Amino acid sequence: YRDMFDGCDNLTVAPELPATTLADRCYYAMFKGCKSLKTAPKLPATKMVVGCYLQMFCYCTSLVVAPELPATELDEMCYDDMFANCTSLVAIPKLIATTLEFRCYESMFKGCTSVKLSETKTGEYQTPYRIPTSGTGVMADNALRWMFDGTGGTFVGEADIEDSGTPKINKIY
């Protein structure tokens, strides 16, 4: 289904995607650039494969709520750029996997200007966010790189410009 609806400006609701067994890059850029997409499908798979959701919803500028992501087993680049530049996105999913693979969440919410994270719980920053949601996570290189780069909150991530927007694993924001 790679690139299946890429750039379909009038698509507002995605079709059901009930698959629980995925193939490498199976949904890569499936809805990329669907600017009118408001509702994402449920994504029930719990075991990810290489690049399976890579860029799946990037540039879906009308998407407000991301689907739940119940995966407990990740693979390389599985969620890389999944929601990048979804500028209306305000509700992001809990990420429960405790072992993070190479680039699994890289740039996942990059450019999502309505997503707001902070290292300090004040004012509008009352909802805690942690990767993983619970337990002790371990990660491969670049698993979280640029994950929140260019989002709308006060969180900036690592001081190094090369890693801006990069959160730390096991830390509450």
NUDRENLUM-864783 format. One record per residue: x, y, z of N, C-alpha, C, O in turn; residue in one letter. Coordinates in steps of 0.05 Angstrom, whole numbers, padded with zeros to 5 digits, always signed. Layout:
XYZXYZXYZXYZA/...
This chain:
+00016-00024+00000+00000+00000+00000+00017+00025+00000+00007+00047+00005Y/+00042+00022-00005+00061+00045-00005+00050+00067-00024+00044+00061-00047R/+00049+00091-00015+00041+00115-00030+00013+00113-00041+00006+00129-00059D/-00003+00095-00032-00030+00090-00043-00047+00115-00046-00059+00119-00068M/-00049+00132-00025-00066+00156-00026-00048+00181-00025-00059+00203-00020F/-00023+00179-00030-00005+00201-00028-00016+00225-00044-00020+00224-00068D/-00020+00248-00030-00029+00272-00042-00058+00274-00049-00067+00292-00063G/-00075+00256-00039-00104+00257-00043-00115+00279-00026-00123+00274-00003C/-00117+00303-00036-00125+00326-00020-00153+00325-00010-00159+00338+00011D/-00171+00310-00022-00199+00309-00014-00206+00286+00005-00229+00285+00014N/-00187+00269+00010-00193+00246+00028-00195+00257+00057-00176+00269+00068L/-00218+00252+00070-00223+00262+00097-00222+00239+00118-00215+00244+00141T/-00230+00215+00110-00230+00192+00128-00215+00169+00115-00220+00162+00092V/-00196+00158+00129-00180+00136+00118-00195+00110+00119-00213+00106+00137A/-00190+00091+00101-00203+00065+00102-00192+00049+00126-00172+00056+00138P/-00207+00028+00133-00198+00011+00155-00172-00004+00147-00169-00011+00123E/-00154-00007+00166-00130-00022+00161-00127-00043+00184-00111-00039+00202L/-00141-00065+00182-00142-00084+00204-00118-00103+00206-00117-00119+00225P/-00099-00101+00189-00076-00119+00189-00061-00119+00215-00055-00098+00226A/-00055-00142+00225-00038-00145+00249-00011-00156+00242+00008-00155+00258T/-00008-00167+00218+00018-00177+00208+00026-00159+00186+00012-00156+00166T/+00049-00146+00188+00058-00126+00169+00082-00135+00154+00097-00153+00162L/+00087-00123+00131+00111-00128+00115+00128-00103+00115+00118-00081+00120A/+00154-00106+00109+00172-00083+00107+00160-00060+00090+00151-00065+00067D/+00159-00036+00101+00150-00012+00087+00122-00014+00075+00116-00001+00056R/+00105-00031+00087+00079-00036+00075+00060-00012+00074+00045-00010+00055C/+00062+00006+00093+00044+00030+00093+00061+00056+00089+00051+00077+00095Y/+00085+00053+00079+00103+00076+00075+00088+00097+00059+00080+00093+00036Y/+00086+00121+00070+00075+00145+00057+00047+00141+00046+00039+00154+00027A/+00032+00123+00058+00005+00116+00048-00013+00140+00046-00028+00142+00026M/-00013+00157+00066-00031+00181+00066-00015+00207+00065-00026+00228+00071F/+00010+00206+00058+00027+00229+00057+00014+00252+00041+00005+00248+00018K/+00012+00275+00053+00002+00299+00039-00029+00299+00035-00039+00315+00020G/-00043+00282+00049-00073+00282+00048-00082+00305+00066-00088+00300+00090C/-00082+00329+00056-00086+00353+00072-00114+00355+00085-00117+00369+00105K/-00133+00340+00075-00160+00341+00087-00166+00318+00106-00188+00317+00118S/-00147+00299+00109-00152+00276+00126-00155+00285+00155-00137+00296+00167L/-00179+00278+00166-00185+00286+00193-00185+00262+00212-00181+00265+00236K/-00190+00238+00201-00192+00214+00218-00173+00193+00208-00174+00185+00184T/-00156+00184+00225-00137+00163+00218-00149+00136+00225-00166+00134+00243A/-00141+00115+00212-00152+00088+00218-00139+00077+00243-00118+00086+00252P/-00152+00057+00255-00140+00043+00277-00116+00027+00266-00118+00016+00244K/-00095+00025+00281-00071+00010+00273-00065-00011+00294-00050-00006+00312L/-00078-00035+00292-00077-00055+00313-00051-00071+00316-00048-00087+00335P/-00033-00069+00297-00008-00086+00298+00008-00081+00323+00011-00059+00332A/+00018-00103+00335+00034-00100+00359+00063-00107+00354+00080-00104+00372T/+00069-00116+00330+00097-00122+00322+00103-00107+00297+00091-00113+00276K/+00122-00089+00298+00129-00072+00276+00152-00086+00259+00167-00102+00270M/+00153-00078+00234+00175-00087+00216+00188-00062+00204+00177-00040+00207V/+00210-00065+00191+00225-00043+00180+00208-00024+00164+00196-00031+00144V/+00207+00002+00173+00194+00023+00158+00165+00020+00152+00154+00033+00134G/+00151+00003+00167+00123-00003+00161+00104+00021+00162+00086+00022+00145C/+00108+00040+00180+00092+00064+00181+00108+00089+00174+00099+00111+00180Y/+00130+00086+00161+00148+00108+00154+00132+00129+00137+00121+00122+00117L/+00132+00154+00146+00119+00176+00133+00089+00172+00127+00078+00185+00110Q/+00076+00154+00141+00049+00146+00136+00029+00170+00134+00013+00171+00116M/+00031+00188+00153+00012+00211+00154+00026+00238+00151+00013+00259+00156F/+00051+00239+00144+00065+00265+00143+00051+00284+00124+00042+00276+00103C/+00050+00309+00132+00036+00331+00118+00006+00327+00117-00007+00339+00099Y/-00006+00312+00135-00035+00311+00137-00043+00333+00156-00046+00329+00180C/-00045+00357+00145-00048+00381+00162-00075+00385+00175-00078+00403+00192T/-00095+00368+00169-00121+00370+00183-00124+00348+00205-00144+00348+00219S/-00104+00330+00207-00106+00309+00227-00101+00321+00255-00081+00333+00260L/-00120+00316+00273-00119+00328+00300-00111+00307+00321-00096+00313+00339V/-00120+00282+00318-00115+00261+00337-00101+00238+00323-00111+00227+00303V/-00078+00230+00334-00064+00207+00323-00077+00182+00333-00088+00181+00355A/-00075+00160+00318-00086+00135+00327-00069+00123+00350-00046+00130+00353P/-00081+00105+00365-00066+00091+00385-00046+00074+00371-00051+00063+00349E/-00022+00070+00384-00001+00053+00373+00006+00032+00394+00023+00036+00411L/-00007+00009+00392-00004-00012+00413+00021-00029+00410+00024-00048+00426P/+00038-00023+00392+00062-00040+00387+00080-00042+00411+00087-00022+00424A/+00088-00067+00417+00107-00072+00439+00133-00081+00427+00154-00082+00442T/+00134-00089+00402+00158-00097+00389+00163-00079+00365+00147-00078+00346E/+00185-00064+00365+00191-00045+00344+00213-00056+00326+00228-00075+00333L/+00216-00043+00303+00238-00049+00285+00249-00023+00274+00237-00002+00280D/+00270-00023+00260+00283+00001+00249+00263+00018+00233+00248+00008+00217E/+00264+00044+00238+00249+00064+00223+00219+00059+00222+00205+00070+00204M/+00207+00043+00240+00179+00036+00238+00160+00060+00240+00139+00060+00226C/+00167+00080+00256+00150+00103+00259+00164+00129+00250+00154+00151+00255Y/+00186+00127+00236+00202+00149+00227+00185+00168+00210+00173+00160+00191D/+00184+00194+00218+00168+00214+00204+00139+00208+00201+00125+00220+00184D/+00128+00191+00217+00100+00182+00214+00080+00206+00214+00062+00206+00197M/+00083+00225+00232+00065+00248+00233+00079+00274+00228+00068+00295+00234F/+00102+00274+00216+00118+00298+00211+00101+00319+00196+00087+00313+00177A/+00101+00343+00207+00087+00366+00195+00057+00364+00194+00044+00375+00177N/+00046+00348+00213+00017+00348+00217+00011+00371+00236+00009+00368+00260C/+00008+00395+00225+00007+00419+00241-00018+00423+00258-00017+00439+00276T/-00039+00407+00254-00063+00409+00271-00063+00388+00293-00080+00388+00310S/-00044+00370+00292-00043+00347+00311-00039+00358+00339-00019+00372+00345L/-00057+00351+00358-00055+00359+00386-00053+00335+00404-00042+00337+00426V/-00065+00313+00397-00065+00289+00413-00047+00268+00402-00052+00258+00380A/-00025+00262+00416-00006+00242+00407-00009+00217+00423-00016+00217+00446I/-00002+00194+00411-00006+00168+00424+00015+00163+00446+00037+00173+00445P/+00007+00146+00464+00025+00135+00484+00043+00115+00470+00033+00100+00453K/+00068+00114+00477+00087+00096+00464+00096+00076+00486+00111+00083+00504L/+00087+00051+00484+00090+00032+00505+00114+00013+00502+00122+00001+00522I/+00126+00011+00479+00149-00007+00475+00172+00002+00492+00178+00026+00494A/+00186-00017+00504+00208-00010+00522+00235-00014+00508+00255-00003+00518T/+00237-00028+00486+00262-00030+00471+00259-00016+00445+00243-00024+00427T/+00274+00006+00442+00272+00023+00419+00294+00017+00399+00317+00015+00406L/+00286+00013+00374+00305+00006+00353+00315+00030+00338+00305+00052+00341E/+00336+00026+00321+00348+00047+00305+00327+00064+00290+00311+00053+00275F/+00326+00090+00295+00309+00109+00282+00279+00102+00284+00263+00112+00268R/+00271+00086+00304+00242+00078+00306+00223+00102+00309+00201+00101+00298C/+00231+00122+00325+00214+00145+00329+00226+00171+00318+00217+00193+00324Y/+00247+00169+00302+00261+00192+00292+00241+00211+00277+00226+00201+00259E/+00241+00236+00283+00225+00257+00270+00195+00250+00270+00180+00261+00253S/+00186+00234+00288+00158+00225+00288+00138+00248+00289+00118+00247+00275M/+00144+00268+00305+00126+00291+00308+00139+00317+00299+00130+00339+00306F/+00160+00315+00284+00175+00339+00275+00157+00357+00260+00142+00349+00241K/+00157+00383+00267+00141+00403+00253+00111+00403+00261+00095+00417+00249G/+00104+00387+00281+00076+00387+00290+00073+00410+00310+00075+00406+00334C/+00067+00433+00299+00068+00458+00315+00046+00460+00336+00048+00477+00354T/+00025+00443+00335+00004+00443+00356+00010+00424+00378-00004+00424+00398S/+00031+00407+00375+00039+00389+00397+00056+00406+00416+00075+00420+00408V/+00049+00405+00442+00063+00422+00461+00074+00405+00484+00059+00393+00499K/+00100+00406+00487+00114+00392+00509+00131+00413+00524+00140+00433+00512L/+00136+00407+00549+00152+00424+00565+00167+00407+00585+00158+00386+00593S/+00190+00416+00593+00205+00402+00614+00195+00411+00642+00203+00399+00662E/+00178+00431+00643+00167+00442+00668+00137+00441+00667+00125+00450+00648T/+00125+00429+00687+00095+00427+00689+00084+00454+00699+00083+00459+00723K/+00076+00471+00680+00065+00497+00687+00044+00505+00666+00045+00496+00644T/+00025+00521+00674+00006+00532+00655-00007+00512+00637-00020+00493+00647G/-00003+00515+00611-00015+00497+00592-00002+00469+00591-00012+00452+00577E/+00020+00465+00604+00034+00440+00603+00028+00423+00628+00044+00420+00646Y/+00004+00412+00628-00005+00396+00651-00006+00366+00645-00008+00350+00664Q/-00004+00358+00620-00006+00330+00613+00022+00318+00610+00037+00325+00592T/+00030+00300+00628+00056+00288+00626+00059+00269+00602+00040+00256+00594P/+00083+00268+00591+00089+00251+00568+00116+00238+00573+00135+00251+00581Y/+00117+00211+00569+00141+00196+00575+00145+00174+00554+00125+00163+00545R/+00170+00169+00547+00177+00147+00528+00196+00128+00543+00218+00137+00550I/+00188+00103+00547+00162+00092+00543+00143+00102+00565+00151+00114+00585P/+00117+00096+00561+00097+00105+00579+00103+00096+00608+00099+00111+00627T/+00113+00071+00611+00120+00061+00637+00143+00040+00633+00149+00032+00611S/+00155+00033+00655+00177+00014+00654+00203+00028+00648+00204+00053+00647G/+00224+00013+00644+00250+00024+00638+00257+00018+00609+00259-00005+00601T/+00259+00039+00593+00265+00035+00565+00295+00035+00559+00311+00047+00573G/+00302+00021+00538+00329+00021+00528+00327+00027+00498+00307+00021+00485V/+00348+00040+00487+00345+00048+00459+00371+00045+00443+00393+00046+00453M/+00367+00042+00417+00388+00041+00397+00395+00070+00389+00380+00089+00396A/+00416+00073+00374+00423+00100+00364+00401+00113+00348+00387+00100+00332D/+00398+00139+00352+00379+00156+00337+00350+00147+00340+00333+00156+00323N/+00343+00131+00359+00315+00123+00363+00296+00146+00367+00274+00146+00357A/+00305+00167+00381+00289+00190+00387+00298+00216+00374+00287+00237+00380L/+00317+00214+00356+00329+00238+00344+00307+00255+00330+00292+00244+00314R/+00307+00280+00336+00289+00301+00324+00260+00294+00328+00243+00306+00314W/+00253+00277+00346+00225+00269+00350+00206+00292+00353+00184+00292+00342M/+00213+00312+00369+00196+00335+00374+00208+00361+00363+00201+00383+00373F/+00225+00360+00344+00237+00384+00332+00216+00400+00318+00200+00390+00302D/+00215+00426+00325+00196+00444+00312+00167+00441+00322+00148+00449+00308G/+00163+00429+00345+00136+00428+00357+00130+00454+00371+00148+00472+00372T/+00106+00458+00381+00097+00483+00391+00102+00490+00420+00096+00512+00428G/+00112+00471+00435+00117+00477+00464+00143+00489+00469+00158+00497+00451G/+00150+00491+00495+00176+00503+00503+00198+00482+00502+00222+00490+00504T/+00192+00457+00499+00213+00436+00498+00231+00440+00473+00220+00443+00451F/+00257+00441+00477+00275+00443+00455+00293+00418+00452+00305+00415+00431V/+00295+00402+00472+00311+00378+00470+00340+00383+00476+00347+00401+00491G/+00356+00367+00464+00385+00368+00468+00396+00396+00460+00385+00408+00442E/+00417+00404+00474+00428+00431+00468+00442+00431+00441+00444+00452+00428A/+00452+00409+00432+00466+00407+00406+00446+00410+00383+00426+00396+00382D/+00451+00429+00366+00433+00434+00343+00428+00409+00326+00407+00407+00314I/+00447+00392+00326+00445+00367+00311+00423+00349+00322+00411+00332+00308E/+00416+00353+00348+00396+00336+00361+00373+00353+00372+00360+00344+00391D/+00367+00376+00360+00345+00392+00371+00319+00376+00369+00314+00362+00350S/+00303+00379+00390+00278+00365+00391+00280+00336+00399+00260+00321+00398G/+00303+00328+00408+00308+00300+00416+00303+00297+00446+00317+00308+00463T/+00282+00281+00454+00277+00276+00482+00295+00255+00493+00309+00241+00478P/+00295+00252+00519+00310+00231+00532+00291+00208+00539+00268+00213+00546K/+00301+00184+00537+00284+00161+00544+00281+00161+00574+00299+00169+00589I/+00258+00151+00584+00252+00147+00612+00249+00174+00627+00250+00174+00652N/+00245+00196+00614+00242+00222+00627+00214+00232+00622+00203+00230+00600K/+00202+00244+00642+00175+00255+00640+00177+00284+00630+00193+00300+00641I/+00161+00291+00610+00159+00318+00600+00132+00329+00605+00126+00351+00598Y/
